[in-house]
Amino acid sequence: MDIFNFIGSLLGYVLYFCFMIVRNYAWAIILFTIIIKAIVFPTSIKQQKNMAKNARMAAKQTELREKYGNDRVKMNEEMQKLYEKEGISPTSGCLTTMLLPMILLLGVYYSVINPLTNTIHLAADKVNNCISYLNTLPGIGTSFNNFYGQIEILKLSQSNEGVGFLKANGFNGSEISQIQEFGSSCNLFGLDLLGRPSEGGLNPFTNILILIPVLCLVSSLVTQLITMRFQQKNTGQKQAGCMKFAFLIMPLFSVYISYSVPAAVGYYWIISTLLGLAQTLLLQKFYNVDIMNAKSEAQRVSLLQLNEKNVKYEYNPRVRNSEAVNNNKSKNNSAKKKSGRKK
């Protein structure tokens, strides 16, 4: 998991930069998500363009299936040639649909569970020594969750005893102020974003954090259904392969993740999903199949016209003489025919 911890540390720089702007953890996650979405937006445009290409070559794919339906090997070979000719990768949508969001989610997860080293970027040796010492304290070590130790230190920093403990473990005044400020901002309308929904059970009256996985499920289902409808409309066919897998699994997976981990991760998932829905609507408006096909056809016509203009005229005397001889022959033949008529 070191690679994801490294990704979490990189994303933590962005997250803490956002926090320093708004001074609130919840708003920092929103700003952070907007920045990440803006960075990966070009890949979404590329995916939309590939979808338009798939729609254009749907008829050719149908012809290949009808022609080589009994020969799967030959049909796959011809399909591959068609993809190469059109410049399309059949798995190109998997990156933006599944792999990239999962990598980002894991990175956010590690920046959330290790806020001191991956987000605030305090010295790891101080933090680890502090966690190790907490494990040995009577009354704390038995209930202390070592895996979420950095989150426990954030919570501990909000008390006078916690401040004294941090000083005793080598943290200076500036570092303690950073920890306190960050820890005190991790609350959204009564929701402790550092808490885990699984700690309070399934009763929404006693565990308000259960709203996080519920909202994850609803937002994910709505977004996936709308996205599926648009993609089926654009391509004229049902999704298959990794796309279909993503539509079925992602909503349920979001519930499992957001229920088990700190609420900040589920909160990020909700914001990311809603921004993804807005992005889908934006792409559908400005990069739908009809618009992309019209642009592609206009580019093709412009290219043909440009190529015709670039063709240089070259004078060839042989061609001119041949044309003159042919013209003379045609004139002589016409004259003979006229004289024959007069006779």
Secondary structure as UniProt FT lines:
FT   HELIX           2..22
FT   HELIX           25..56
FT   HELIX           58..67
FT   TURN            69..70
FT   HELIX           72..86
FT   TURN            90..91
FT   HELIX           92..94
FT   HELIX           95..99
FT   HELIX           100..113
FT   HELIX           115..119
FT   HELIX           124..136
FT   TURN            138..143
FT   TURN            147..148
FT   HELIX           149..156
FT   TURN            157..158
FT   HELIX           160..168
FT   TURN            169..170
FT   HELIX           173..184
FT   STRAND          187..188
FT   TURN            189..190
FT   STRAND          191..192
FT   TURN            193..194
FT   HELIX           197..199
FT   TURN            204..206
FT   HELIX           208..210
FT   HELIX           211..235
FT   HELIX           242..260
FT   HELIX           263..286
FT   HELIX           289..310
FT   HELIX           317..342
//
